Amino acid sequence: FSISGGTISLGNANNVATFYGVNNNGNLTFNNTGALALDRLTVVGNVNITTNGALTQTALAFTTNVSGTTTFSVGANPITLTAPLFAGVGNVFTGALTLSNSGANDINILGTSNYILAASNIGRSLTLSTNGTVTQTGAIVSANAGTLTVKTTNNSGSAITLTNASNEFTNVDLRARNLADNANIAAAISYTDVTGFNVNTIGTLSTVNL
C-alpha cells in the first residue's frame, strides 16, 4: 500500500504473509491472523500492528521507519526485527515504542535511532541494539524470568537510561560500545528493577547506576 497522504486502516482479521506499506503522511493500523513479515514500512504517523503469529522482516527488506509512535502486539509469538542496515540506516522508531507478547517468546530489535520504550509486557527476553540512546516512559516487564539485553553503538557514546521503578527482568546485559562494536565507550548506564536481578554484563567507560 502506498499513500501520499491519509491513513491506512486494515482492522479486520487479515491473513497475509508479507506486508509492504508506505504511508507518507498518516497513521497505519493493521491486524493479521498469522505470521507477518514487514517489508519497506515507512510511515509519517503512528503505527499499530497486531498479529497472532511471529512478526519479522523479510531477508531483503529495507528497514522500518516510523516518525510517530509504534505498537507491536503478537500474542504468544516472537518479534524479530533485525533487518541488516541499508546505507547505514536501520530500523527507526522516532516516537515511543510499545511491545507486547507472551509465553516463552523473545523480542529482538536492531536499529539506528534513539529508542523510547513505552510500557511493554515481554514474554521472556528483550534484546535492543541501536546507535542511539535508549530511554523509557513506562515499565518494561518480563513474565518468564527473561534477560534484558541493551547495546548502544556510537563513537560519541549513547546512554542507556531505564529507571522506571516497575521494570522486571531476571538478568540484565547493558553495554555502551563504539560504532565498530569492538570496545566500550563513555556513556552512562542506569537501570532500576522492582526486584533483585542478575548482572550478566555491564560495559561502559562512564558511570553505572543500578
C-alpha positions in Angstrom: 0.0 0.0 0.0 1.3 3.4 -0.9 -0.5 6.6 0.1 1.0 10.1 -0.2 -1.4 11.5 2.5 -4.0 10.0 4.7 -4.5 6.9 6.8 -4.2 3.1 6.2 -6.6 1.2 8.5 -7.0 -2.5 7.9 -8.5 -3.6 11.2 -10.3 -6.8 10.1 -8.8 -10.3 10.5 -6.4 -10.2 7.6 -4.2 -13.2 6.7 -1.2 -12.1 4.7 2.4 -13.3 5.0 4.3 -10.2 3.9 3.2 -6.6 4.4 4.5 -3.9 2.2 3.3 -0.5 3.3 4.3 3.1 2.7 2.2 5.9 4.1 3.9 9.3 3.7 1.5 11.3 5.9 -0.9 9.4 8.1 -1.3 6.6 10.5 -1.2 2.8 9.9 -3.3 0.2 11.7 -3.1 -3.4 10.6 -4.5 -6.6 12.2 -3.3 -10.0 11.0 -4.3 -13.6 11.9 -0.9 -15.3 11.3 2.8 -14.7 11.0 3.7 -11.5 9.3 6.9 -10.2 7.7 7.4 -6.4 7.3 8.9 -5.1 4.1 9.7 -1.4 3.4 7.5 0.1 6.0 7.8 3.9 6.1 5.1 5.9 8.0 5.0 9.6 8.8 2.5 9.0 11.6 1.7 6.3 14.2 1.8 2.5 13.6 -0.3 -0.2 15.3 0.3 -3.7 14.2 -1.4 -6.7 15.8 -0.8 -10.3 14.7 -1.4 -13.8 16.0 1.9 -15.0 14.6 5.6 -14.2 14.6 6.5 -10.7 13.5 9.7 -10.5 11.4 11.2 -8.6 8.5 11.9 -10.1 5.0 15.5 -11.0 4.3 16.0 -8.3 1.8 13.7 -5.7 3.5 14.5 -2.1 3.6 14.2 -1.2 7.3 11.2 0.1 9.1 11.0 3.9 9.6 8.2 5.3 11.8 8.1 9.0 12.8 5.2 8.6 15.3 4.5 6.1 18.0 4.8 2.4 17.3 2.9 -0.5 18.8 3.6 -4.2 18.1 1.4 -6.8 19.7 1.8 -10.5 18.7 0.3 -12.7 21.4 2.3 -15.8 22.2 4.8 -15.3 19.5 8.3 -13.7 19.0 9.2 -10.4 17.4 12.4 -10.3 15.4 13.1 -7.1 13.6 16.8 -7.4 12.7 17.0 -6.5 9.0 20.6 -5.5 8.0 21.4 -1.8 7.8 20.7 -0.2 4.5 23.0 2.6 3.6 24.0 2.8 7.2 20.4 3.1 8.5 18.5 0.5 10.4 15.0 0.4 11.9 14.0 3.9 13.1 11.2 4.4 15.7 11.1 8.1 16.5 8.2 8.0 18.9 7.5 5.8 21.8 7.7 2.0 21.1 5.2 -0.3 22.8 6.0 -4.0 22.6 3.7 -6.9 23.7 4.0 -10.6 23.5 3.5 -13.6 25.9 4.8 -17.1 26.7 8.4 -18.1 26.4 8.9 -15.8 23.5 11.6 -13.2 22.9 11.7 -9.8 21.2 14.8 -8.7 19.3 15.1 -5.3 17.5 18.1 -3.9 15.7 18.1 -0.2 14.7 19.9 3.1 14.5 17.7 5.7 16.2 17.1 6.7 19.7 14.6 4.3 21.3 11.9 5.4 23.8 10.2 2.4 25.4 6.6 2.8 26.5 5.0 0.4 28.9 5.7 -3.1 27.5 4.9 -6.6 28.5 7.6 -9.1 27.3 7.0 -12.8 27.1 10.6 -13.7 28.0 13.7 -11.8 26.9 14.2 -8.4 25.2 17.2 -7.5 23.1 17.7 -4.0 21.7 20.7 -2.9 19.6 20.9 0.7 18.3 23.2 3.6 17.6 21.1 5.9 19.6 20.1 6.3 23.2 17.6 4.0 25.0 15.2 5.5 27.5 11.6 4.7 28.6 8.3 6.3 29.5 6.7 3.2 31.1 7.8 -0.1 32.8 9.1 -3.0 30.7 8.2 -6.3 32.3 9.3 -9.9 31.5 6.8 -12.6 32.5 9.1 -15.5 32.2 12.4 -14.8 34.0 13.8 -13.1 30.9 17.0 -11.3 30.1 17.2 -7.6 29.2 20.0 -7.0 26.7 20.6 -3.5 25.5 23.6 -2.4 23.4 24.2 1.0 22.0 26.9 1.5 19.4 28.1 5.1 18.8 31.5 6.7 18.7 30.1 9.6 20.7 28.6 7.4 23.3 24.8 6.7 23.6 23.4 6.4 27.1 21.1 3.7 28.4 18.6 5.1 30.9 16.0 2.6 32.1 15.0 3.7 35.5 11.3 3.0 35.9 10.8 1.5 39.4 8.5 -1.2 38.0 10.9 -2.7 35.5 11.2 -6.5 35.9 13.8 -8.8 34.5 15.8 -11.7 36.0 19.1 -10.8 34.2 20.5 -7.7 32.6 23.2 -7.2 30.0 23.8 -3.5 29.3 26.6 -2.2 27.1 27.7 1.1 25.6 30.1 0.4 22.7 31.8 2.2 19.9 30.3 2.1 16.4 32.5 -0.8 15.3 31.4 -2.7 18.4 34.9 -3.7 19.4 35.4 -1.5 22.5 33.4 0.0 25.4 32.9 3.8 25.2 31.9 6.5 27.7 28.2 6.6 28.1 26.2 6.4 31.3 24.2 3.3 32.1 21.3 3.4 34.6 18.8 0.6 35.3 16.1 0.1 38.0 14.2 -3.1 38.8 11.3 -3.8 41.1 13.0 -7.0 42.5 16.5 -8.4 42.6 18.3 -9.2 39.3 21.5 -10.8 38.0 24.1 -8.7 36.1 25.3 -10.7 33.2 27.4 -7.9 31.7 27.9 -4.2 32.1 30.1 -2.4 29.6 31.0 1.3 29.6 33.8 3.7 30.4 31.3 6.0 32.2 29.1 5.9 35.3 26.9 2.9 36.1 23.8 3.2 38.4 22.0 0.0 39.2 
